[in-house]
Amino acid sequence: MNGELYSIYHLSLNPTDFPRFQALIAKIVAATKKEPDTLTYEYVANAEKTAVHIVERYRMAGVISHVEETFAPYAEEFLSLSKIEAVYVYGEPTPEIRAKLDAFGAVYLAPFDGFTR
């Protein structure tokens, strides 16, 4: 995780809102794809379309710009269609990054052993 930050968001939503949510996510993913410091940005859903996880991996330099510039224009609609139930953050975020992610109720977990290939 050296110089990188991973996060998993657990969202809940009404399955009748899923088509609108999916259309919104397509816009967010297209915008996020242009970010050079975003390494992984994937959405996965359960079969019932009531739970969604967002799996994210950034170089540290990309986290704040993603939240402030890329995600911000979509935040109101995103939060009207889904509820953030939990956010798990892996790595060693800066105080500035923590300040942004605290707004989502982030739980921070620091690495203590292991490797990435």
C-alpha positions as CSV (number, residue, x, y, z in Angstrom):
1,M,0.0,0.0,0.0
2,N,3.0,2.2,-0.2
3,G,1.8,5.6,-1.4
4,E,-1.6,4.2,-2.2
5,L,-5.0,4.2,-0.6
6,Y,-7.7,1.5,-1.0
7,S,-11.3,1.8,0.1
8,I,-14.5,-0.2,0.0
9,Y,-17.8,1.5,0.3
10,H,-20.9,-0.5,1.2
11,L,-24.1,1.1,0.0
12,S,-27.7,0.2,0.3
13,L,-30.4,1.2,-2.1
14,N,-34.0,0.5,-3.2
15,P,-33.9,-2.0,-6.1
16,T,-36.4,0.1,-8.0
17,D,-33.9,2.9,-8.0
18,F,-31.1,0.7,-9.4
19,P,-31.6,1.6,-13.1
20,R,-31.3,5.4,-12.3
21,F,-28.4,4.6,-10.0
22,Q,-26.7,2.5,-12.7
23,A,-27.1,5.4,-15.3
24,L,-25.6,7.8,-12.8
25,I,-22.7,5.5,-12.0
26,A,-21.9,5.3,-15.8
27,K,-21.3,9.1,-15.8
28,I,-19.2,8.9,-12.6
29,V,-17.1,6.1,-13.9
30,A,-16.5,7.9,-17.3
31,A,-15.3,11.0,-15.4
32,T,-13.2,8.9,-13.0
33,K,-11.5,7.1,-15.8
34,K,-9.8,10.3,-16.8
35,E,-8.1,10.6,-13.4
36,P,-4.4,9.6,-13.7
37,D,-4.1,8.7,-10.0
38,T,-7.2,6.4,-9.9
39,L,-5.9,2.8,-10.3
40,T,-9.1,0.8,-9.5
41,Y,-12.7,2.1,-9.5
42,E,-15.3,-0.7,-9.7
43,Y,-18.9,-1.1,-8.7
44,V,-20.4,-4.5,-7.8
45,A,-24.0,-5.3,-6.7
46,N,-25.8,-8.2,-5.1
47,A,-28.4,-10.1,-7.2
48,E,-31.3,-8.3,-5.5
49,K,-29.7,-4.9,-6.4
50,T,-30.1,-3.8,-2.8
51,A,-26.4,-3.6,-1.9
52,V,-23.5,-2.2,-3.9
53,H,-19.8,-2.0,-3.1
54,I,-17.4,0.4,-4.6
55,V,-13.8,-0.8,-4.7
56,E,-11.3,2.0,-5.1
57,R,-7.5,2.2,-5.3
58,Y,-5.7,5.5,-5.6
59,R,-2.3,7.0,-5.6
60,M,-2.5,9.3,-2.6
61,A,-2.3,12.4,-4.9
62,G,-5.6,11.4,-6.5
63,V,-8.0,11.0,-3.5
64,I,-8.9,14.6,-2.8
65,S,-9.3,15.6,-6.4
66,H,-11.6,12.7,-6.9
67,V,-13.8,13.7,-4.0
68,E,-13.7,17.4,-4.7
69,E,-13.7,17.6,-8.5
70,T,-15.0,14.4,-10.0
71,F,-17.5,13.1,-7.5
72,A,-18.8,16.4,-6.1
73,P,-21.1,17.3,-9.1
74,Y,-22.8,13.9,-8.7
75,A,-22.9,13.7,-4.9
76,E,-26.4,15.0,-4.3
77,E,-28.0,12.6,-6.8
78,F,-25.8,9.7,-5.6
79,L,-26.9,10.2,-2.0
80,S,-30.5,10.6,-3.0
81,L,-30.4,7.1,-4.6
82,S,-28.2,5.3,-2.2
83,K,-27.1,5.2,1.5
84,I,-23.5,4.8,2.5
85,E,-23.7,2.2,5.2
86,A,-19.9,1.7,5.7
87,V,-16.6,2.9,4.3
88,Y,-13.4,1.0,5.0
89,V,-10.1,2.7,4.2
90,Y,-6.9,0.8,3.9
91,G,-3.5,2.6,4.0
92,E,-2.1,5.6,5.7
93,P,-4.1,8.6,4.6
94,T,-2.9,12.2,5.1
95,P,-4.9,14.4,7.6
96,E,-6.4,16.2,4.5
97,I,-7.6,12.9,3.0
98,R,-9.0,11.9,6.4
99,A,-10.9,15.1,6.7
100,K,-12.6,14.3,3.3
101,L,-13.3,10.7,4.1
102,D,-14.5,11.3,7.6
103,A,-17.6,12.9,6.1
104,F,-18.5,9.4,4.8
105,G,-18.0,7.8,8.2
106,A,-14.8,6.1,7.2
107,V,-13.2,3.4,9.4
108,Y,-9.4,3.4,8.9
109,L,-7.3,0.3,8.9
110,A,-3.5,0.5,8.7
111,P,-1.3,-2.1,7.1
112,F,1.0,-4.1,9.3
113,D,2.2,-7.0,7.1
114,G,1.8,-8.4,3.7
115,F,2.6,-7.5,0.1
116,T,1.1,-6.6,-3.3
117,R,2.6,-7.9,-6.5
